[in-house]
Amino acid sequence: MNVYARCSMKLRGQLSFRLFGTATADVQSVVKIINDHPFPRQPLWPVLLEKLPPGTLSGAVVEDVLGRLFSAHCNGLKALELFRYASDHSPGNLTPGSFEKTLHILSRMRYFDKAWELMREVSKSHPTLLTLKSMSILLSKIARYRSFEETLVAFETMENEVFKGRIFGTDEFNVLLRALCAERKIKEARSVFNKLHPRFKPDVKTMNILLLGFKESGDITSVELFYHEMVRRGFTPNSGTYGIRIDTYCKRGCLGDGLRLLEEMERAGCLVTVQTMTTLIHGAGVARNVIKARELFKRVHDRNMEPDTGCYNAMMSTVIRLRDIDGALSLMDEMVEKGIKHDNMTYHTMYLGLMKSKGVESVCELYHKMIDRNFVPKTRTVVMLMKFFCINCRFDMGLHLWEYTVTKGHCPHAHALDLLVTGLGSRGRTSEAYACAIQMLERGRQITESTMQTLQNLLSQAGETEKQRSLNEMVKKLQEFLPASTQDARKLLFT
């Protein structure tokens, strides 16, 4: 029995033991069942009736399931089915969070027609679910993938059709500006501000959003010019304002200026937070000044603040920049001792350091520790690991990573499949490559044209005409149900 098979059996055994042990685990089992279900080829509602009967549909359960489906990169149509199922069977228990998560899943996959359809449905049936966050989710994705004009039309549509009866003010104006600034469309954001600020009275948050937009451009001069404009307009800088300016300097390696602003911030009576110190520690790393980074890390304790995961991650990143891998591993151990959880950035940062300094065996060792802790990495890390394993011809580890994420109810990114199929194909392991692609399609997720072409060539060379036919049929069947925008851009998103 090969390594992949043994690991797979171990994973399934561990999973079956954990799934039904607690109420939380039961939610995870439902997530896996939904993500594995071959919707839209088979209806999802009978499964939901069996696994989530109406009597169990509390608002917390539905929101938890949808949140995990979001993390698992579920097909957005499945999330929509679940939300509508809950809406039909337990409308009084729906929460704004469940609506926001459904909307986020749909818009992340660019199912914009479905997202608007859901927005309008909720506007009529559950208007209390409409929140600033739901507005922000949809506007942000439209700003990212559609034109500036379409973003403005979307804002107007929300005001006139979706959020009927709600008087749009500064908060809604800020949502629009944030959507543009987050996508580095600062010129467009400034244009909107100049045009609409007489109607929507701006506040400090408005100015900080625009300042953040200038920061994202990486231009220190623009940030400082707008900061002084903000002061001239009569706005008093707060902790957020200083945090943005400090981050701007730190990311450009200007640690001295960041420290100067920290002193100015304290003189102004603004609260210095763990996040402020984390930014400076990261800045010390960019400047390759590990002595100052350690001093700042110690000052977190001296200020009677508790360092959090982000603070440790910044310190880890700093020591890794100087190739002190053992020091970074010690910080990971210290987090465990203090009960501070590792997050995806912790692992991603550590993997990068190990890949550059110690090689494949060290990466595999950390990977197995991560698996033992039942941690499922995010898409960016999955793709990075898959690429590393395939480049180093560790296809046993690549297959294990694929099986682990699938067993956990996740659907790996299309690029991870592309890497795995290409790597396996180069070694003549066509059957395994084909099986992974089928798993993707069965979960209602389309494969890329690159993967499709590679598989077609491999199957043709192997004389597997029946598998070729089956693959073509599954792809075509799925395309009948997928929104047109997704068919045009099949690769799913990292965010």
Secondary structure, 3 states (H helix, E strand, C coil): CCHHHHHHHHHHHHHHHHHCCCHHHHHHHHHHHHHHCCCCCCCCHHHHHHHCCHHHCCHHHHHHHHHHHHHCCCCHHHHHHHHHHHHHHCHHHCCHHHHHHHHHHHHHCCCHHHHHHHHHHHHHHCHHHCCHHHHHHHHHHHHHHCCHHHHHHHHHHHHHHHCCCCCCCHHHHHHHHHHHHHCCCHHHHHHHHHHHCCCCCCCHHHHHHHHHHHHHCCCHHHHHHHHHHHHHCCCCCCHHHHHHHHHHHHHCCCHHHHHHHHHHHHHCCCCCCHHHHHHHHHHHHHCCCHHHHHHHHHHHHHCCCCCCHHHHHHHHHHHHHCCCHHHHHHHHHHHHHCCCCCCHHHHHHHHHHHHHHCCHHHHHHHHHHHHHCCCCCCHHHHHHHHHHHHHCCCHHHHHHHHHHHHHCCCCCCHHHHHHHHHHHHHCCCHHHHHHHHHHHHHCCCCCCHHHHHHHHHHHHHCCCHHHHHHHHHHHHHHHCCCCHHHHHCCCCCCC
